[in-house]
Amino acid sequence: MRLTRSAVYTMLQTHAEKDRIITSLPPPFIRQATPHNQDDFDEAVKNAANANCTLQAGLKISKMIVLGDVATGKTCLVNRFCHQVFDSNYKATIGVDFEVERFDILGIPFNLQIWDTAGQERFKCIAASYYRGAHAVMVVFDVTNVVTLAHTAQWLEEAREANIDSCPLVFLVGTKRDLMSEGAYNQIEAQARRVAQGLGAEYWAVSSKTGDNVEALFMRLAALTFNRDVLQEVKGCDTRKFSGTVKIGERLDDTYETVKRSKCASGHCNK
């Protein structure tokens, strides 16, 4: 079991633990269910790391937010990765919880801030104030409850409103995979992959109880986030891409329309 440590302690570590060292780009969950088709880090990123350039001078930090309906298993997922524990009796998150995971990626120190947000409507305004500045968004749904999948587009829309000048990487993650038979899961996966494609997201299915795919998911997310952040730094390029949204049962060519930030900032929190 990984020892519980403060975020400050984690960020001050001189080296990442052995299971947080990444030397090549981890593969996606399903090759056909990701918008990121590269097999490895971009050459410019690898060259920058190999050249021992100014990227080495400071610790790189990226922010990830975890969104989704209440009781979809967001906190269980984060705690399984960060602390290798599972507790089915977690209380609902109030506002946000915060974790930091330290990685060494291509020899460069990298911290991933993980912001676990509340799914209850009454805490949404508190949580939404932490959406800004996200480099990656993980939208979580429960594979045993198709309604939570239907709500993922709205969660992502709110995250994008708070990051209107950027375009975070998006992961659509189905939890509680261990609770479904293979046949039942295959049906929900087909729906989820259509939704992920419409959201411009990479799709994963995990089990926080058994730990299946949890480690691989976060390693992949950290690596892709690092790759894009460094690529922007060394090339000054704009890797933002427009993505569409889709509602269950609708066509994939339905487009995502950016909505001006207001709502909680103006005191109107009803969506």
Buried (B, 14 or more C-beta within 10 A) or exposed (E): EEEEBEBEEBBEBEEBEEEBBBEEBBEBBBEEBBBEEEEEBBEBBBEBBEEEEEBBEEEBBBBBBBBBBEBBBBBBBBBBBBBEEBEEEEEEBEBBBEBBBBBBBBEBBBBBBBBBBBBBEEBBBBBBBBBBBBBBBBBBBBBBBBEBBBBBBBBBBBBBBBBEEBBBBBBBBBBBBBEBEEEEBEEBBEBBBBBBBBBBBBBBBBBBBEBBBBBBBBBBBBBBBBBBBBBBBBEEEEEEEEBBBBBBEEEEEEEBEEEEBEBBEEEEBEE
